[in-house]
Amino acid sequence: MIEVEHLTKKYGNLVAVKNLSFKVEKGKIWGLLGPNAAGKTTTMRILTGYLAATEGKAFVAGFDVFEHPNKVKKIIGYLPENLPLYGDMTVYSYLNFVAEIKQIPGSKRKDAVEKAIEISGLETVRARIIKNISRGFKQRVGIAQTLIHEPQVLVLDEPTIGLDPAQIIEIRQLIKSLKGDHTILLSTHILAEVTQTCDGVVIINEGLLMASSSLEELTASFKEKDGIIVQVKKETKKAVSLLKEIPGVENVTEKDNEIKIEWSQKKDLRDDITKLIVAKNLGLIEMRPLLMHIEDLYLKVISG
Amino acid sequence: MNRTMKNIWAITKKELRIYFTTPIAYVVATIFLLLVGILFYLLIREFNSLSFNAARNPYYYQQLNINQMVYSSLFFWMSLFLLFLLSLLTMRLFSEEKKTGTDELLYTSPISINQIILGKYIASLILLTIILLLTGILSIFSFAYGNPELAPILSGYLGLFLMGAAFIAVGIFFSSLTENQIISAILTFGIYFLFLFLYIASLFTGGIAKDILNYISFFRHFNDMTRGILDTADIVYYLSFTFLSLFLTHSVIQSRRWR
């Protein structure tokens, strides 16, 4: 649905995006992840036709964004990082204006605006002046604005920035509920956002593509070792020394009464470990798989 | 209405809505009407005392002409006030969009840059028309208590409108250059004073220099119209000024994508 091919954007001497390529499949939510100034906003601005690329191509729903900008603009909904709101207008009149410039015919405009208000939960503030409503509602107006012409593709630049935790959860729920009908590309520098909302991730740093794949694939490809974490009721020290004896175990460490056991990926030692703990009557309390945290992953990817 | 017209009208409506929900249009219109009202009063008072004095001398009495003695000056001063105040109406048109980030909405919507520029331009023209029509109320008194000629008044208003329309286009151009409304207004003032100085300079020069200055000057082209002389050269001058400014605005906005 979204395809970016060898995209490069230079601002004078500064290269914001370097030879970037990635794809987002239809109906999925993908995250564009990277530290600040990584080129996320530039990439999104190129996709939405706000900026022209220096080199490379970008396609949305099969249309080249440089050759058919108007076709692309009709099927894309874009939430810029700075909310594009007219503070002096009411929520309703603003959305009505957006419906007009998104070329929704007069007869359908009212329904389109009502639908966007309903989906985004703006019923209570529809007649309020935008500059007087809360940040969370403003964000919702921003999202409503992207939905009004029922676009196939949504491009959301930092959709949860500046919100309080409760609002962040609400907006994430809203975005998730839009999945399926819409293909969504959202940018963020918050890792949790990616794990909680996205199906896949494109990681960029200093304009360069660092990784691009589904979340599971990415985690798997960076995980060198398999492992579990166990907690026992008593004699943690003894457990550590016993666990080290198991053939195949490469590393056993203990921290805060949690024992981390790692082995190379070829075989599964979980069965052996349980049997040992039960046989020695150490009192097994907890056992969980050793997951690579997205934070570790991210730092690993960014540092190359 | 076809698609293009609808897009332009959508922008025009939005601009008018913002003009009338914020104080700016009211402030500009009020100050302008106040200044013009005071000026009109002073000019009429002067004309009246001249009339009283001239009443004793039939020859001079014949020479008195409200169009020449009141309206010429009135139009000249109105043009000075108007252009100055118009800079305040146009300064926000593109600067504010850029500053608040709403330009990202406009430029990523299926609506062309020309449609956006024209929509904004037409909104300002509507406002200009309203303000000029409101000053027309003053003329009701002249017609009620005197007998001015209508033609020079109408051509004077046409002159004001054309001049205002051209100057709005200049203001829009400067607004597209910067995201700072103050800078945009100051640049527009700069052009205003430049034209004013050219006009003043033209009064003190002669020969070919005078012709050139006269041709360039905004105010000179307006002068004939206040005396009821409609010259196509003057109209063409204002129209070409408008087109050039709007074209430059388009170029500025278009080039933004490539920076």
Interface residues (C-beta under 8 A of the other chain):
Chain A: Y11 R45 T48 G49 Y50 L51 A52 N70 K73 K74 I76 Y78 P80 E81 N82 L83 P84 L85 Y86 G87 D88 M89 S93 F97 V98 E100 I101 K102 Q103 Q145
Chain B: R3 K6 N7 A10 I11 K13 K14 R17 I18 T21 T22 T100 G101 T102 D103 E104 L105 L106 Y107 T108 S109 P110 I111 R257 W258 R259
